[in-house]
Amino acid sequence: MFQYYRSIGHGVEVFRTYFGPTSRAFQTIDAASQERFQKDLEDLFASYNRATDGTVALESEYLQVIAARA
């Protein structure tokens, strides 16, 4: 499964706004730490980006569990 974003900045902004742990981290650190964290996330997105056209395509894995009551 892939997650697609318009750019690295867009992807980081989506995580910063909608992904709870990332959003909370930004809320609890000072401005200088936010800048460093933003840069770290941008570098991380860039290192895993599979797109070659300026957009971002991040491959994601997940585990789906279906339980049935016997």
N, CA and C of each residue as an Amber inpcrd file, in Angstrom:
protein
   210
   0.8380000  -1.1590000   0.0000000   0.0000000   0.0000000   0.0000000
   0.9000000   1.2450000   0.0000000   0.5070000   2.2440000  -0.7320000
   1.2680000   3.4830000  -0.7970000   0.4480000   4.6430000  -0.2490000
   1.1420000   5.5970000   0.3440000   0.5510000   6.8800000   0.7260000
   1.1440000   7.9160000  -0.2150000   0.2850000   8.7660000  -0.7760000
   0.7280000   9.7480000  -1.7590000   0.5250000  11.1690000  -1.2360000
   1.4970000  12.0270000  -1.5190000   1.4380000  13.4360000  -1.1190000
   1.9280000  14.2940000  -2.2810000   1.4960000  15.5440000  -2.3060000
   1.8960000  16.4540000  -3.3820000   3.3830000  16.7840000  -3.3360000
   3.9450000  16.8030000  -2.1300000   5.3630000  17.1370000  -1.9410000
   5.7870000  16.6370000  -0.5650000   7.0620000  16.7360000  -0.2880000
   7.5470000  16.3560000   1.0400000   6.9300000  17.2700000   2.0920000
   6.8980000  18.5620000   1.8190000   6.2980000  19.5060000   2.7610000
   4.8390000  19.1920000   3.0300000   4.1100000  18.8260000   1.9870000
   2.7010000  18.4680000   2.1500000   2.5670000  17.2190000   3.0210000
   3.3740000  16.2190000   2.7760000   3.3220000  14.9930000   3.5730000
   3.5880000  15.2530000   5.0440000   4.6070000  16.0380000   5.3270000
   4.9250000  16.3610000   6.7160000   3.7910000  17.1540000   7.3430000
   3.2010000  18.0830000   6.6130000   2.0880000  18.8780000   7.1380000
   0.8820000  17.9940000   7.4510000   0.6110000  17.0050000   6.6130000
  -0.4790000  16.0720000   6.8910000  -0.2030000  15.3180000   8.1840000
   1.0010000  14.8200000   8.3560000   1.3490000  14.1120000   9.5920000
   1.2710000  15.0550000  10.7860000   1.7560000  16.2610000  10.6150000
   1.7650000  17.2380000  11.7070000   0.3400000  17.5990000  12.1340000
  -0.5790000  17.6310000  11.2020000  -1.9530000  18.0410000  11.4790000
  -2.8430000  16.8830000  11.9160000  -2.7000000  15.7170000  11.2890000
  -3.6880000  14.6540000  11.4710000  -3.1950000  13.3950000  12.1680000
  -1.8810000  13.1780000  12.2640000  -1.3610000  11.9700000  12.9030000
  -1.0570000  12.2910000  14.3570000  -1.8650000  11.7430000  15.2500000
  -1.8290000  12.0860000  16.6680000  -0.4540000  12.1880000  17.3100000
   0.3650000  11.1580000  17.2280000   1.6750000  11.2340000  17.8880000
   2.5620000  12.3730000  17.3560000   2.5340000  12.5790000  16.0420000
   3.3390000  13.6560000  15.4640000   2.7790000  15.0130000  15.8560000
   1.4590000  15.1550000  15.7810000   0.8050000  16.4030000  16.1700000
   1.1180000  16.7420000  17.6270000   1.0170000  15.7710000  18.4920000
   1.2840000  15.9800000  19.9230000   2.7440000  16.3570000  20.1580000
   3.6440000  15.7190000  19.4420000   5.0670000  16.0460000  19.6020000
   5.3160000  17.5110000  19.2680000   4.7430000  17.9880000  18.1530000
   4.9150000  19.3880000  17.7820000   4.3210000  20.3220000  18.8390000
   3.2210000  19.9420000  19.4500000   2.5690000  20.7850000  20.4570000
   3.3820000  20.9110000  21.7390000   4.2150000  19.9260000  22.0140000
   4.8980000  19.9010000  23.3090000   6.3480000  20.3780000  23.2720000
   6.8610000  20.7240000  22.0870000   8.2560000  21.1620000  22.0200000
   8.3360000  22.6310000  21.6090000   9.4550000  23.2500000  21.9530000
   9.6310000  24.6740000  21.6490000   9.8910000  24.8970000  20.1630000
   9.8940000  26.1430000  19.7510000   9.9990000  26.5090000  18.3310000
  11.2730000  25.9710000  17.6760000  12.3930000  26.0750000  18.3630000
  13.6530000  25.5880000  17.7860000  13.6090000  24.0710000  17.5920000
  13.0360000  23.3640000  18.5530000  12.9090000  21.9070000  18.4400000
  11.9260000  21.5360000  17.3380000  10.8730000  22.3340000  17.1590000
   9.9220000  22.0900000  16.0830000  10.6050000  22.1880000  14.7270000
  11.4680000  23.1720000  14.5570000  12.1990000  23.3260000  13.2930000
  13.0880000  22.1180000  13.0220000  13.7860000  21.6480000  14.0540000
  14.6520000  20.4750000  13.8930000  13.8200000  19.2300000  13.5790000
  12.7010000  19.0710000  14.2880000  11.8280000  17.9250000  14.0680000
  11.2410000  17.9650000  12.6550000  10.8300000  19.1360000  12.2140000
  10.3080000  19.3150000  10.8520000  11.3550000  18.8600000   9.8390000
  12.5920000  19.2920000  10.0160000  13.6850000  18.9320000   9.1050000
  13.9420000  17.4250000   9.1380000  13.9260000  16.8440000  10.3250000
  14.1270000  15.3940000  10.4480000  13.0330000  14.6250000   9.7000000
  11.7820000  15.0640000   9.8410000  10.6840000  14.4080000   9.1420000
  10.8130000  14.5690000   7.6290000  11.2030000  15.7560000   7.1850000
  11.4070000  15.9740000   5.7510000  12.4990000  15.0500000   5.2140000
  13.5830000  14.9150000   5.9680000  14.6730000  14.0180000   5.5560000
  14.1940000  12.5630000   5.5140000  13.3900000  12.1740000   6.4980000
  12.8560000  10.8140000   6.5480000  11.9450000  10.5450000   5.3520000
  11.0320000  11.4780000   5.0710000  10.1520000  11.3260000   3.9140000
  10.9780000  11.2210000   2.6350000  11.9920000  12.0480000   2.5000000
  12.8290000  12.0290000   1.2960000  13.5520000  10.6910000   1.1480000
  14.0110000  10.1310000   2.2420000  14.7740000   8.8830000   2.1580000
  13.9130000   7.6900000   1.7600000  12.6100000   7.7280000   2.0520000
  11.7200000   6.6240000   1.7070000  10.8440000   6.9110000   0.4910000
  10.9880000   8.0690000  -0.1020000  10.1570000   8.4620000  -1.2340000
  10.4700000   7.6180000  -2.4670000   9.4450000   6.9940000  -3.0360000
   9.6260000   6.1820000  -4.2380000   9.2740000   6.9460000  -5.5140000
   8.6670000   8.1280000  -5.3860000   8.2890000   8.9170000  -6.5660000
   9.5100000   9.6240000  -7.1360000   9.4710000   9.8710000  -8.4110000
  10.5810000  10.5500000  -9.0880000  10.1330000  11.8170000  -9.8020000
   8.8940000  12.2450000  -9.5640000   8.3420000  13.3950000 -10.2780000
   8.0920000  14.6150000  -9.3900000   8.6930000  14.6420000  -8.2130000
   8.5000000  15.7680000  -7.3030000   7.3950000  15.5540000  -6.2850000
   6.5870000  14.5140000  -6.4980000   5.5730000  14.1630000  -5.5080000
   6.1910000  13.1710000  -4.5200000   5.3660000  12.6610000  -3.6210000
   5.8570000  11.6900000  -2.6410000   4.9790000  10.4490000  -2.6990000
   5.6090000   9.2920000  -2.7360000   4.9330000   7.9990000  -2.6550000
   5.6690000   7.1790000  -1.6090000   5.0390000   6.9990000  -0.4580000
   5.6430000   6.2440000   0.6310000   4.9610000   4.8870000   0.7390000
   5.7450000   3.8390000   0.7070000   5.1840000   2.5030000   0.8550000
   4.9300000   2.2310000   2.3320000   3.7490000   1.7030000   2.6190000
   3.3560000   1.4250000   3.9990000   2.9390000  -0.0340000   4.1240000
   3.2800000  -0.6130000   5.2380000   2.8290000  -1.9660000   5.5440000
   1.8670000  -1.8860000   6.7250000   0.9330000  -2.8070000   6.7510000
   0.0350000  -2.8800000   7.8850000  -0.3980000  -4.3160000   8.0730000
  -0.8740000  -4.6060000   9.2590000  -1.3570000  -5.9330000   9.5960000
  -2.8540000  -5.8420000   9.8180000  -3.5970000  -6.6550000   9.0990000
  -5.0380000  -6.7010000   9.2820000  -5.3720000  -8.0220000   9.9670000
  -6.0880000  -7.9290000  11.0760000  -6.4740000  -9.0990000  11.8370000
  -7.9900000  -9.1950000  11.8440000  -8.4900000 -10.3510000  11.5090000
  -9.9310000 -10.5970000  11.5650000 -10.1600000 -11.7160000  12.5620000
 -10.9550000 -11.4220000  13.5720000 -11.2280000 -12.4170000  14.6000000
 -12.6590000 -12.9180000  14.4500000 -12.8490000 -14.1790000  14.7040000
 -14.1780000 -14.7770000  14.6520000 -14.4240000 -15.4960000  15.9740000
 -15.5870000 -15.2620000  16.4980000 -15.9560000 -15.9190000  17.7630000
 -16.3850000 -17.3530000  17.4320000 -15.8280000 -18.3020000  18.1590000
 -16.1460000 -19.7320000  17.9180000 -17.4090000 -20.1420000  18.6350000
